[in-house]
Amino acid sequence: MTGHPLEFRVLGPLEILADGEPIRVDAPKQRALLAVLLIHANEVVSIDRLIDDVWGDDGSVGTLRYHISKLREGLNVGRDTAEDVIATRAPGYVIEVDPDQVDALEFEKLVDEARRLQSLEPERVLALIDEALLLWHGDAYAEFAFDGFADLERERLGELRRGVVEDRMDLLLGMGRHVDLLPELEALTREHPTRERLWGQLGLALYRAGRQADAVAAFGQLREQLGGVGLDLTPQLQELEDRILTQDPSLLIEEAAPERLRGYVLRGQIGEGAQGVVWRAAQPGVGREVAIKAIRPELANQPAFIRRFEAEAQLVAALEHPHIVSLFDFWRDPDGAYLVMPYLRGGDLSGVIRQGPLEPAMVLDLVASIGSALAHAH
């Protein structure tokens, strides 16, 4: 191991990494000391405050110095450096770190960048928000939930996270992704039943998906919950409810007139990548919804790509397994190459993970399902 900077993870269980390998600090008081210093990263924390936060009336300067010494030893194990991670600075101690060393600081940096670009680059903003949310692996400073020193920081980071999730919902609604958002919004309103911004987003998504009655019912459900504590909908939500009741057309996102593609009626773009775009489409002949991936023409006309595309499409079309997305059809023409698959409404694994850590049983079930699909494919 070298003198590379340590990494600290606090958006979930407290973890310390050096060169990607975990460093163990098991003593509860030393972990608490580290947490206090990380909450005030790059700020000097006085001896009196450290004693009060970690020991209360039972602490002493001697006890603090002993545990600081042991914590330094633990953090410096295997590191080829004489420099202490925790520095002595009057009137106490400081842990000096860069934003990319602490996941909470990295999270805030990404969020600031996303909000700075919010009105300019929606795709870039979405990527930054997703990157920020993937840093979370549970509640912030979770093991210190019953230690008063962490209360304010836990609440501050949790509220920032909730606001960023809502920013993400607004962004995707503006991009016309209302149908895909519905499962996630329904889960979020169950988890946070009084977050009015989420309920407004759910109502708007339901309305745009052609479910006006469900949208109105959502506002009724929120009104009932707020009524239990003597509150009512905010004026903004009441206005949105009224506009949905009167079927205000300005709430809808204008879509281009439906186009046909070899018998499929296109219903709007739902994704884009380096190789092409993905459309939601209807197949009127059999009454089903599908997703069509359209490969870009500049790729589809390359001989090497054509050979690989056709060979791989034939292989995938031959696979039949409950955990492998089927390939209904594929073809190529001068304007591109196309893959037709089922349109899946339930979201994806990244959306589930963003809602928080998965239960072990669910992880095992997912691994078994994915593993069986891979084994079948190979």
Order of alpha helices (4+ residues) and beta strands (2+ residues): beta-beta-beta-alpha-beta-alpha-alpha-beta-beta-alpha-alpha-alpha-alpha-alpha-alpha-alpha-beta-beta-beta-beta-alpha-alpha-beta-beta-alpha-alpha
